Amino acid sequence: MTRFIVIAAILCLACRWIFGRWPWDYLSAPPNRSQTVFRARKLLGVSADADRAQIIEAHKRLVRQVHPDMGGTTAQVHEANAARDALIDSLPENERSL
């Protein structure tokens, strides 16, 4: 039994080292579109009826806070950019390219 636990632990660490993720991370389902949009709204702090200009302004405000020159990380900037893109993609077609 102890041998099984040691082998399982080694395999978990090998998976983390090789692929950069724990084995149980592969078991969770990716978020669906509505969850992504909800998280993006929460991150940027905009309401559900926000237009393109409000989304862009909230994105600029957030990026000023999390920019690496201001003590943030590039991962936070990438997350802010992804949130902006997800919200703009969720807008109706006539509001996207204003």
C-alpha atoms as one frame of an Amber mdcrd trajectory, in Angstrom:
protein
   0.000   0.000   0.000   2.807   2.416   0.844   4.460   1.621  -2.470   1.254
   2.598  -4.313   1.049   5.958  -2.502   4.694   6.742  -3.247   4.274   5.846
  -6.936   1.102   7.950  -7.167   2.861  10.920  -5.572   5.809  10.595  -7.955
   3.447  10.415 -10.942   1.584  13.519  -9.732   4.836  15.443  -9.350   6.033
  14.241 -12.762   2.784  15.410 -14.352   3.145  18.815 -12.698   6.770  19.080
 -13.773   6.242  17.939 -17.388   2.873  19.510 -18.225   2.731  22.362 -15.717
  -0.605  21.197 -14.291  -1.659  18.799 -11.585  -3.436  15.642 -12.786  -6.724
  16.658 -11.137  -6.712  19.917 -13.111  -7.526  17.856 -16.187 -10.723  16.566
 -14.565 -12.489  19.935 -14.315 -14.563  21.094 -17.251 -13.581  24.328 -18.977
 -15.845  27.284 -18.173 -18.715  27.877 -20.570 -19.330  31.175 -22.356 -21.704
  32.647 -19.759 -19.285  31.885 -16.920 -16.457  33.524 -18.865 -18.515  36.665
 -19.501 -19.625  36.790 -15.841 -16.024  36.550 -14.617 -14.923  39.184 -17.131
 -17.647  41.594 -15.953 -16.654  40.982 -12.354 -12.960  41.529 -13.099 -13.523
  44.762 -15.024 -16.292  45.947 -12.716 -18.869  46.687 -15.405 -22.579  45.996
 -15.428 -24.376  43.591 -17.742 -25.625  46.448 -19.915 -22.205  48.103 -20.358
 -21.442  49.367 -23.828 -18.155  49.225 -25.723 -16.902  52.578 -24.378 -17.547
  51.551 -20.762 -15.756  48.235 -21.292 -12.736  49.951 -22.854 -12.594  52.552
 -20.047 -12.823  49.851 -17.347 -10.085  47.878 -19.114  -7.787  50.908 -19.237
  -8.405  51.583 -15.546  -7.611  47.994 -14.618  -4.482  47.818 -16.783  -3.153
  50.992 -15.147  -3.454  49.204 -11.799  -1.996  45.818 -12.763   0.684  46.884
 -15.252   4.137  45.447 -14.456   5.558  48.965 -14.159   3.062  49.593 -11.340
   3.820  46.399  -9.432   1.509  44.026 -11.292   2.375  41.078 -13.481   2.109
  40.320 -17.166  -0.341  37.531 -16.321  -2.705  40.095 -14.794  -2.468  42.241
 -17.922  -3.199  39.206 -20.097  -6.196  38.376 -17.912  -7.496  41.956 -18.257
  -7.050  41.799 -22.036  -8.893  38.479 -22.216 -11.736  39.902 -20.130 -12.013
  42.917 -22.419 -12.047  40.702 -25.514 -14.676  38.373 -24.049 -16.974  41.262
 -23.176 -16.585  42.957 -26.538 -17.273  39.638 -28.281 -20.449  39.259 -26.218
 -21.828  42.596 -27.430 -24.384  42.660 -30.228 -22.812  42.940 -33.696 -23.830
  46.579 -34.204 -22.081  47.707 -30.972 -18.758  45.897 -31.448 -17.034  48.107
 -33.983 -18.049  51.583 -32.858
